[in-house]
Amino acid sequence: MQTISSSVDGSAVSPMEFNKQLRGLLGERGLLDGPADLQPFSTDWRGLFKGSPLCVALPRSAQEVGAVIRACAAAGYAVVPSGGNTGLSGGATPDTSGRQVVLSLSRMTAIRRIDVYGETIEVEAGCILQTAQEAAAAQGLLLPVTLASQGSARIGGIVSTNAGGTNVLRYGMARNRILGLEVVTADGQIVRGLRSLRKDNAGYDWKQWFIGTEGTLGIVTCAVLQLAPMPRHRVTALLAVPNATAALEVLRTARQEVGDALNAFELMSRGSLELVVRHQQLRIPVADAPWFVLIEASSSLQGLREATEAVLMAALERGDALDAVIAESQRQEADIWALRESISEAEGKEGPSIKHDVSVPVSKIPDFLEAADEAVRLNFPGMRINAFGHVGDGNIHYNLIAPTGTAHVEVNRIVHDLVMAHGGSISAEHGIGQYRVDELLRCKSAEESALMRRIKRALDPSNLLNPGKVLDTRDS
Ligand SMILES: Cc1cc2nc3c(=O)[nH]c(=O)nc-3n(C[C@H](O)[C@H](O)[C@H](O)COP(=O)(O)OP(=O)(O)OC[C@H]3O[C@@H](n4cnc5c(N)ncnc54)[C@H](O)[C@@H]3O)c2cc1C
């Protein structure tokens, strides 16, 4: 393995001097360095990782981001970009060296423009996803990246993690919505590519280097996102199904009957819903079953409800569904979605867990689940399985509720080996961060790893940006 050299190993500038320098650049409110202010940036949403940020820089413009990066490079301190800190892989948490500056985009929140004809929104990196969604909705448009964390996650984090969520089946990952980006590179240069074009084959599509690369290649400061028309009608249904294969049969029928209007197709195990019933006091409005499927479809055309009813009827007749309901009101829709969206929180209340955010080809989901359940029972008899996910796009959250102190490494290895044996990916949407660096190395070919390291070296030769995340940049 080739080493990516680091210029941020030693600094001639003391932390106190450096903070003073940054305060000079950003103003009094542009820097946090008190222990209480640093605390939220010292750990991740799950509390798995702990770090010691030197300070938190809060720039207000791409120019100020560039100035912070140049100051850090000159003084020998690394930069860790941070959005809403809802990432699930520790990507925004600094290390414990005290030599990393957290760069928070939270003061860059402007929605610069919404183009109602082109259906685009230009929005700064610190804007909260939900705020951007509401601004689009006020113009009759939909920003279809939808996640349970949308009230806290910021646009820069959404871009940098290539976030997925519950609407990927219809609208794709964040990458599919990104038309243009403005980024600040590791040398502090601002690169402006805020185009709102659907068609643009003029040269390399360089914005892709900054999507899903978790702040290791540059800082995203602004984005142009493709919106969609806001559908007028929506149907939400919940089905009780006997097994994962039956769920795939329902998916097939839904694709045939409802077509592109199908937004979400979520699978939840009985174990998952037992957690939400226990901890969130929610009620399941269908009969008990080993698995449950949530379907959401939307369209501006008439006939959506009838088409969805046809899916449910066919599934019940075939025995692929044991029971089914369609929401009759917005309240009932919200109640059905609450079951799905409360699983993570309920899991947290149940106890510590080991999470696997994996994907396999849709047709292999039943085989993967069977093989993984068997391996867990055999190797880790005390663990409980909490499997659920965005099954319409092959993404399963295969989580294991495990006693504190269980070694994640061994569990991850067994689950990820099975994922790879089924032609899957060890990270469907949560990224690599610092949590899966070793696993990424293990599951990529030597050529793929070498290519990624060449890109990192080309764009960030000093390893200034988010060192230790995604790629293993230690000497070896
Ligand atoms: C309850 C819950 C539900 C979730 N559901 C989903 C889901 O369904 N689908 C999904 O994909 N994810 C999900 N997530 C994970 C998380 O919300 C997403 O990864 C989100 O995109 C992170 O955004 P953030 O602003 O919080 O980023 P952060 O956590 O702050 O950062 C994430 C990564 O991006 C980097 N980064 C942040 N901002 C920038 C920037 N401006 N420039 C460069 N790099 C940057 C950070 O360094 C870090 O590596 C969920 C999380 C929670 C807590």
The ligand as a Tripos MOL2 file, in Angstrom:
@<TRIPOS>MOLECULE
LIG
   53    58     1     0     0
SMALL
NO_CHARGES

@<TRIPOS>ATOM
      1 C1        -32.3560    8.8890   12.4230 C.3       1 LIG1
      2 C2        -31.4420    8.8490   11.2280 C.ar      1 LIG1
      3 C3        -31.9210    8.3460   10.0280 C.ar      1 LIG1
      4 C4        -31.0800    8.3100    8.9000 C.ar      1 LIG1
      5 N1        -31.5770    7.8200    7.7290 N.ar      1 LIG1
      6 C5        -30.8040    7.8010    6.6380 C.ar      1 LIG1
      7 C6        -31.3040    7.2950    5.4050 C.ar      1 LIG1
      8 O1        -32.4500    6.8360    5.2980 O.2       1 LIG1
      9 N2        -30.4840    7.3310    4.3370 N.ar      1 LIG1
     10 C7        -29.2080    7.8250    4.4070 C.ar      1 LIG1
     11 O2        -28.5010    7.8470    3.3910 O.2       1 LIG1
     12 N3        -28.7030    8.2930    5.5720 N.ar      1 LIG1
     13 C8        -29.4600    8.2950    6.6770 C.ar      1 LIG1
     14 N4        -28.9460    8.7540    7.8610 N.ar      1 LIG1
     15 C9        -27.5470    9.2140    7.9160 C.3       1 LIG1
     16 C10       -27.3760   10.7300    7.7730 C.3       1 LIG1
     17 O3        -28.5150   11.4490    8.1180 O.3       1 LIG1
     18 C11       -26.9640   11.0890    6.3650 C.3       1 LIG1
     19 O4        -25.7130   10.4910    6.1210 O.3       1 LIG1
     20 C12       -26.8450   12.6050    6.0890 C.3       1 LIG1
     21 O5        -26.6190   12.7730    4.7080 O.3       1 LIG1
     22 C13       -25.7200   13.2760    6.8670 C.3       1 LIG1
     23 O6        -25.8820   14.6860    6.7600 O.3       1 LIG1
     24 P1        -25.2170   15.6400    7.8610 P.3       1 LIG1
     25 O7        -25.4310   17.0400    7.4100 O.co2     1 LIG1
     26 O8        -25.7110   15.3030    9.2090 O.co2     1 LIG1
     27 O9        -23.6860   15.2580    7.6930 O.3       1 LIG1
     28 P2        -22.5730   15.0360    8.8190 P.3       1 LIG1
     29 O10       -22.9400   13.8810    9.6750 O.co2     1 LIG1
     30 O11       -22.2820   16.3040    9.4970 O.co2     1 LIG1
     31 O12       -21.3390   14.6330    7.8840 O.3       1 LIG1
     32 C14       -21.3660   13.4540    7.1390 C.3       1 LIG1
     33 C15       -20.0700   13.3690    6.3030 C.3       1 LIG1
     34 O13       -20.0400   14.3940    5.3180 O.3       1 LIG1
     35 C16       -18.9320   15.2760    5.5290 C.3       1 LIG1
     36 N5        -19.4320   16.6270    5.2750 N.ar      1 LIG1
     37 C17       -20.4510   17.2730    5.9070 C.ar      1 LIG1
     38 N6        -20.6520   18.4740    5.3300 N.ar      1 LIG1
     39 C18       -19.7470   18.5990    4.3390 C.ar      1 LIG1
     40 C19       -19.4480   19.6130    3.3910 C.ar      1 LIG1
     41 N7        -20.1480   20.7320    3.3340 N.pl3     1 LIG1
     42 N8        -18.4400   19.4030    2.5180 N.ar      1 LIG1
     43 C20       -17.7200   18.2570    2.5490 C.ar      1 LIG1
     44 N9        -17.9450   17.2690    3.4330 N.ar      1 LIG1
     45 C21       -18.9620   17.4320    4.3070 C.ar      1 LIG1
     46 C22       -18.4860   15.0250    6.9570 C.3       1 LIG1
     47 O14       -17.1020   15.2810    7.1250 O.3       1 LIG1
     48 C23       -18.8120   13.5560    7.1240 C.3       1 LIG1
     49 O15       -17.7870   12.7790    6.5660 O.3       1 LIG1
     50 C24       -29.7590    8.7870    9.0050 C.ar      1 LIG1
     51 C25       -29.2800    9.2870   10.2150 C.ar      1 LIG1
     52 C26       -30.1020    9.3080   11.3080 C.ar      1 LIG1
     53 C27       -29.5690    9.8780   12.5900 C.3       1 LIG1
@<TRIPOS>BOND
     1     1     2 1
     2     2     3 ar
     3     2    52 ar
     4     3     4 ar
     5     4     5 ar
     6     4    50 ar
     7     5     6 ar
     8     6     7 ar
     9     6    13 1
    10     7     8 2
    11     7     9 ar
    12     9    10 ar
    13    10    11 2
    14    10    12 ar
    15    12    13 ar
    16    13    14 ar
    17    14    15 1
    18    14    50 ar
    19    15    16 1
    20    16    17 1
    21    16    18 1
    22    18    19 1
    23    18    20 1
    24    20    21 1
    25    20    22 1
    26    22    23 1
    27    23    24 1
    28    24    25 2
    29    24    26 1
    30    24    27 1
    31    27    28 1
    32    28    29 2
    33    28    30 1
    34    28    31 1
    35    31    32 1
    36    32    33 1
    37    33    34 1
    38    33    48 1
    39    34    35 1
    40    35    36 1
    41    35    46 1
    42    36    37 ar
    43    36    45 ar
    44    37    38 ar
    45    38    39 ar
    46    39    40 ar
    47    39    45 ar
    48    40    41 1
    49    40    42 ar
    50    42    43 ar
    51    43    44 ar
    52    44    45 ar
    53    46    47 1
    54    46    48 1
    55    48    49 1
    56    50    51 ar
    57    51    52 ar
    58    52    53 1
@<TRIPOS>SUBSTRUCTURE
     1 LIG1         1 GROUP 0 **** ****
